[in-house]
Structure formats: C-alpha cells, structure tokens
C-alpha cells in the first residue's frame, strides 16, 4: 500500500474509531428518550443539544468541502439548537441518522483518489481537505466525550 492510500485509510478509520475513546455511535447508542433533553447540574448541554451540534457542524464541514456555492453559517449560535429537548423521537432519530450519513460521505471523500488531500479547497481561505477531515474527527471525538460525561451524570452510561 502506498503512503497516499495509507493516509486515506487512516482518515476513513479515524472518523469513527474507538482506540482511545468512545466513538460517536457508542456515545449515542441507548440514550433513553426521557434523558435526551435533560441538562444535569454542572453540565453545559443536553444530549439533544450535543447531537444536533454534531449534526449541524459535521454537515457544515462536509458542505464546505464539496459545495462550491457553500455559504458560511452566520453566527456560532447557528451551530447549536435553541431547545434542550428534541421535539420528538423522530427528530432524534433523524438527527442521529444524518450524523451517520454525513460521516459516511466524509469517509468517501477521504477515499476519493481524485481529491488531493493536501490541496486547498477552491472556495475556502486556505483550508485543505486533510485539515477539514481531521477537524471533523477531532470535533466529533471531543463531543463524544461530552456525551459520555453527560450520560455518566445522568446514570445512563454502561461503558
């Protein structure tokens, strides 16, 4: 395997691995519906807020990578939902599904040999595809950790 292929394989893997921490999927799986909107004392966000933030941010980065007509989000607040609780079980499932779907698209981007990972995104301000893929992996790992900590506070983590 050549170095380019090794890098692509590693990038694809890092987007959902559990080598040093819980994956986003592991952190999300099994959160009881009654706890999805709870913000325990000392916590900054509910599970719903973290899930939606993950979805919105990951989708925004994917859109930035693939859409030449990408429009930047207006404010940082636009990356967070307005409410602590999901409007419905269907909304929760739709958000989790979107996280998984967009992560799959990012993995396909990492594998696409027509994309030079070191090249700058044409409509960006210097960002490379490699940087954006690493940003998603880093961001998702951070919030997976927050989800695990939140679940521990709520008594809903079995590790």
C-alpha distance (Angstrom), angle and dihedral (degrees) to the residues before:
residue distance angle dihedral
X1 . . .
X2 3.80 . .
X3 3.80 123.9 .
X4 3.81 93.9 -104.1
X5 3.80 91.1 54.3
X6 3.80 91.5 45.0
X7 3.80 90.0 53.3
X8 3.81 92.1 48.2
X9 3.80 91.5 49.3
X10 3.80 90.9 49.2
X11 3.81 92.1 48.8
X12 3.79 91.5 50.1
X13 3.79 90.1 49.4
X14 3.81 97.0 45.7
X15 3.80 91.7 58.4
X16 3.80 91.2 73.5
X17 3.78 110.1 9.3
X18 3.78 128.2 130.9
X19 3.77 101.3 -156.4
X20 3.81 97.0 124.2
X21 3.79 102.8 6.7
X22 3.79 143.9 12.7
X23 3.78 115.5 -69.8
X24 3.78 120.6 -119.9
X25 3.81 88.6 -107.7
X26 3.81 92.4 52.4
X27 3.80 91.1 46.4
X28 3.83 90.7 50.4
X29 3.78 101.0 42.0
X30 3.77 116.0 100.5
X31 3.80 102.1 7.4
X32 3.80 102.8 155.4
X33 3.83 113.0 -119.5
X34 3.81 91.6 -125.1
X35 3.82 90.8 59.8
X36 3.82 99.7 44.9
X37 3.81 93.4 92.2
X38 3.81 98.8 37.2
X39 3.80 120.9 114.7
X40 3.80 107.4 -166.5
X41 3.78 121.5 -151.2
X42 3.79 109.7 -74.2
X43 3.80 94.8 18.1
X44 3.79 120.9 115.4
X45 3.80 98.1 -152.8
X46 3.77 145.6 19.4
X47 3.79 122.6 -118.3
X48 3.81 88.6 -104.6
X49 3.78 92.0 54.6
X50 3.80 91.2 49.9
X51 3.81 92.8 46.3
X52 3.78 93.0 49.5
X53 3.80 91.5 44.7
X54 3.80 89.8 52.7
X55 3.80 91.0 48.4
X56 3.79 96.0 46.3
X57 3.80 95.4 44.2
X58 3.79 96.6 43.7
X59 3.81 90.9 47.8
X60 3.80 90.8 48.4
X61 3.80 91.8 53.2
X62 3.82 91.5 46.8
X63 3.80 90.3 49.1
X64 3.80 90.1 49.4
X65 3.81 90.2 52.9
X66 3.80 98.0 48.4
X67 3.80 108.5 23.8
X68 3.82 116.7 78.7
X69 3.83 87.6 -167.5
X70 3.82 92.4 54.5
X71 3.80 115.2 153.1
X72 3.78 117.3 -155.3
X73 3.80 118.0 -121.9
X74 3.80 110.0 -99.1
X75 3.81 100.1 -130.7
X76 3.80 139.2 3.6
X77 3.80 88.6 -112.4
X78 3.82 88.0 66.4
X79 3.81 88.3 70.2
X80 3.82 90.8 64.8
X81 3.81 131.6 64.5
X82 3.79 118.3 -115.8
X83 3.81 96.1 -131.3
X84 3.81 132.6 57.1
X85 3.80 95.0 -139.4
X86 3.79 129.8 54.6
X87 3.79 113.1 -110.1
X88 3.82 90.1 -126.1
X89 3.77 144.8 -13.1
X90 3.80 87.1 -100.8
X91 3.83 90.7 56.9
X92 3.80 90.0 52.0
X93 3.79 92.3 49.9
X94 3.81 91.7 45.9
X95 3.81 91.4 52.0
X96 3.82 93.9 47.9
X97 3.81 90.1 46.9
X98 3.81 90.9 50.7
X99 3.82 90.8 51.5
X100 3.80 90.1 54.0
X101 3.81 93.8 43.4
X102 3.81 94.5 49.5
X103 3.80 91.4 44.8
X104 3.80 87.2 54.5
X105 3.81 89.3 52.8
X106 3.80 90.3 50.6
X107 3.81 89.7 51.0
X108 3.81 89.3 51.7
X109 3.80 88.7 50.3
X110 3.81 89.6 52.7
X111 3.81 90.2 51.7
X112 3.81 95.8 45.9
X113 3.80 105.9 108.0
X114 3.82 89.6 -165.8
X115 3.81 86.7 69.7
X116 3.80 114.2 78.4
X117 3.78 100.9 -143.9
X118 3.81 91.4 -154.2
X119 3.79 95.7 50.6
X120 3.77 121.5 101.9
X121 3.77 118.3 -106.7
X122 3.83 102.1 -106.8
X123 3.80 96.7 -131.6
X124 3.81 94.9 39.2
X125 3.78 132.5 88.3
X126 3.79 98.7 -111.2
X127 3.81 102.3 -48.3
X128 3.80 117.5 139.0
X129 3.79 127.9 -147.4
X130 3.80 88.3 -114.6
X131 3.79 91.6 54.8
X132 3.79 92.4 50.3
X133 3.81 93.8 48.9
X134 3.80 90.6 49.6
X135 3.80 89.7 46.5
X136 3.81 91.0 56.1
X137 3.81 92.0 48.0
X138 3.81 91.8 48.8
X139 3.79 94.6 44.2
X140 3.80 93.6 47.4
X141 3.81 92.3 48.0
X142 3.80 91.2 51.7
X143 3.80 93.2 51.4
X144 3.81 92.7 41.9
X145 3.80 85.1 59.6
X146 3.79 90.3 50.1
X147 3.81 90.0 51.0
X148 3.80 91.1 51.4
X149 3.83 91.6 48.8
X150 3.80 90.3 47.7
X151 3.77 91.9 49.1
X152 3.80 90.2 50.5
X153 3.82 89.7 52.7
X154 3.80 89.3 49.9
X155 3.82 93.2 47.0
X156 3.80 90.4 -117.9
X157 3.82 102.5 114.7
X158 3.78 122.6 97.7
X159 3.82 94.2 172.3
